[in-house]
Amino acid sequence: MTPNPEQVEQTSPTFEELRSQHENHERRLEELRRRPWLTPDEEIEEKRLKKLKLYLKDQMESLRRAAS
């Protein structure tokens, strides 16, 4: 019997690693959003973090689908 998506989220170390990274990127983005303005390096970091978050979200969704 294959695990359901909720079980994957609770038991997969890979899923937990992805979720943790996603949350860390979100926290950093929140820090950047609170600033009145961003340096050019911070703007690049913001764009990079947004892309990484999307990538991680896609990876988590792939794991969920594979478990279905």
Buried (B, 14 or more C-beta within 10 A) or exposed (E): EEBEBEEBBEEBEEBEEBBEBBEBBBEBBEEEEEEEEEEEEEEEBBEEBEEBBEBBEEBBEEBBEEBE
